[in-house]
Amino acid sequence: MLTLLLLLFDFCSCFRILDMEDMDFVLRPSEDFCRGAEAVIVVHSAPNHRELRQTIRETWGGVDGYKTVFVLGLTGLDVEKEFHQWGDLVQGNVVDAYRNMTYKHLLGYM
């Protein structure tokens, strides 16, 4: 599974998911982020839930051998500072809304 995730990083950043063309990453971890991890935990999050993400990082999300990524959609909030500090955010160019939950989830595997 981890090998598959790393191979997917080699594709271009613009892709098609289901019926949405031109999906693209706004933010995504470096290729080395998941290297050496036993498992990758994908957590759906809203951009304004910064404190909840921090709590997860400090508790079960920070367990040795596992990597946690938080999948976000677009809103008016700026999450780049958090991304540069932690490097564990995946943000796609899809509106952060409940109706787009499937798209957000699939972004976590790219």
C-alpha positions as CSV (number, residue, x, y, z in Angstrom):
1,M,0.0,0.0,0.0
2,L,2.8,2.4,0.9
3,T,4.6,1.7,-2.3
4,L,1.4,2.5,-4.2
5,L,1.0,5.8,-2.4
6,L,4.6,6.7,-3.3
7,L,4.1,5.8,-6.9
8,L,1.1,8.0,-7.2
9,F,3.2,11.0,-6.2
10,D,5.1,10.6,-9.5
11,F,2.0,11.4,-11.6
12,C,1.3,15.0,-12.6
13,S,-0.6,17.0,-10.0
14,C,-3.6,17.6,-12.2
15,F,-5.9,14.6,-12.6
16,R,-9.5,13.5,-13.0
17,I,-11.6,11.9,-10.2
18,L,-14.9,10.5,-11.1
19,D,-16.9,13.3,-12.7
20,M,-14.6,16.2,-11.7
21,E,-12.0,17.2,-14.3
22,D,-8.9,19.1,-13.6
23,M,-8.6,18.1,-9.9
24,D,-5.4,19.6,-8.6
25,F,-3.5,19.8,-5.3
26,V,-3.3,23.1,-3.6
27,L,-1.1,21.7,-0.8
28,R,0.3,18.2,-0.4
29,P,3.1,16.6,1.6
30,S,6.5,16.0,0.1
31,E,7.3,12.6,-1.5
32,D,9.4,11.6,1.5
33,F,6.6,12.3,4.1
34,C,5.3,8.7,4.2
35,R,8.6,7.0,3.6
36,G,9.3,4.4,6.3
37,A,5.8,4.5,7.8
38,E,4.0,1.3,8.7
39,A,0.7,2.9,7.9
40,V,-0.8,6.2,6.8
41,I,-3.9,7.5,8.6
42,V,-6.1,9.8,6.4
43,V,-8.2,12.2,8.5
44,H,-11.0,14.3,7.0
45,S,-10.8,17.8,8.4
46,A,-12.2,21.2,7.9
47,P,-9.8,24.1,7.3
48,N,-11.1,25.9,10.5
49,H,-10.4,22.9,12.7
50,R,-6.8,23.8,13.4
51,E,-7.0,23.1,17.1
52,L,-8.5,19.6,16.6
53,R,-5.7,18.7,14.1
54,Q,-3.2,19.9,16.7
55,T,-4.8,17.7,19.3
56,I,-4.6,14.7,17.0
57,R,-0.9,15.4,16.2
58,E,-0.1,15.5,20.0
59,T,-2.0,12.3,20.8
60,W,-2.8,9.3,18.6
61,G,-1.8,10.9,15.4
62,G,1.8,11.2,16.5
63,V,2.4,7.5,17.3
64,D,5.8,6.2,16.1
65,G,5.7,4.3,12.8
66,Y,2.5,5.9,11.6
67,K,2.0,9.1,9.5
68,T,-1.2,11.1,9.7
69,V,-2.4,13.3,6.8
70,F,-5.3,15.7,7.1
71,V,-7.4,16.2,4.0
72,L,-9.0,19.6,3.4
73,G,-11.0,21.4,0.8
74,L,-10.9,25.0,-0.2
75,T,-12.3,27.8,1.9
76,G,-11.3,31.4,2.5
77,L,-9.0,30.4,5.3
78,D,-5.2,30.3,4.9
79,V,-3.7,27.1,6.0
80,E,-0.3,27.5,4.4
81,K,1.5,28.5,7.6
82,E,0.2,25.3,9.3
83,F,1.2,23.3,6.2
84,H,4.8,24.7,6.3
85,Q,5.1,24.0,10.0
86,W,3.8,20.4,9.9
87,G,3.8,19.3,6.2
88,D,0.8,16.9,6.9
89,L,-2.0,18.7,5.0
90,V,-3.5,17.6,1.7
91,Q,-5.7,20.3,0.2
92,G,-7.4,19.9,-3.2
93,N,-9.1,22.5,-5.4
94,V,-12.5,21.3,-4.3
95,V,-14.9,23.4,-2.1
96,D,-14.8,22.1,1.5
97,A,-18.4,20.9,1.7
98,Y,-20.1,17.7,2.8
99,R,-21.2,17.0,-0.8
100,N,-17.5,16.8,-1.7
101,M,-16.5,14.3,1.0
102,T,-15.8,11.5,-1.5
103,Y,-13.4,13.8,-3.5
104,K,-11.6,14.8,-0.3
105,H,-11.2,11.2,0.7
106,L,-9.7,10.2,-2.7
107,L,-7.3,13.1,-2.4
108,G,-5.8,11.4,0.7
109,Y,-4.7,8.5,-1.4
110,M,-3.0,10.5,-4.1
